[in-house]
Amino acid sequence: MADAGAPPVEPERFAVVIGTGTGGVLTTLAQDDVYERAGVRPLCPFTVPMLMPNGPAAWVSMDLGARGGARTPVSACASGAEALALGQDLIRSGRVDVVVAGGVEACLHPFTLAAFAQMKALSTASEGPESVSRPFDRRRSGFVMGEGAGMMVLERPEFARARGARTYGALAGNAVSSSAHHITASDADGQVFAIGQALRDAGTGPRDIGVVHAHATSTASGDLAEAEAIARAVGGHAAVTATRSMTGHMLGASGAVGALAALLALRDGAVPPTRNLDELDPPGGRARDGRRCRGIPYLRVLPAPPAESTEKFQPRLQRYR
């Protein structure tokens, strides 16, 4: 809020939307350990507020005095991105002028790691941890779980101009859909539909897109499906970046953090590179409609510059023209 200049907005015209994938899972697990070990009496009386997925939105709204609503999309890895979409929709509806929107996640625990490992989603690589997350690379074997948060202050354009707000960009459009395909597996057709809807909502076309920040978590099937979707919905002209190669996969926070990375890339005229991208995975297979998948090599995925050593490696921005 300090960066946004603390917008002078009426509390009833001020909302908070914060998505999460797992909610207070660490609290749940910790308090369950207490219960199993010592029974009911030692349980923390704040356990329920701490484990509720809407806890972050509620606490932030109370801290900021936002009375226009405290919402919490819970849609797995799309939660943070969906929070931004809901924030935009609230402003478009005329109900609020300002929305603090984003995503949060804190779920690193042996239990959650084991659960994702059983899904075959986590990487099985045994090399150095800094080279495990490798979106779009031929040797990728799964994601590296991370934690984090990303937040934006969204404002009605007229409101922002009237107060002379410093702006980083405009959220031109959004789309929320469901592929109705599988509970965890990626589906290129569903992603193509969502991208197309977002472009139409924004009043833009594929050729207007210069940079794509990919979800790309470094899973074998997920990256291929997303590459196909980007190639079909946007084309091969746009630069593609995958910052989860450096941050890991933050689940419900990922969409918001990715949106921030894309926003700052546009502000600076630079695209973050994709670390550990040594060899693009070759194309293969066919889409559900029978067409051959265009595959990753048809995308302009930007690799990281060569480093003298992994110990000295610092993520650097690659200039985009």
Disulfide bonds with the S-S distance in Angstrom:
none
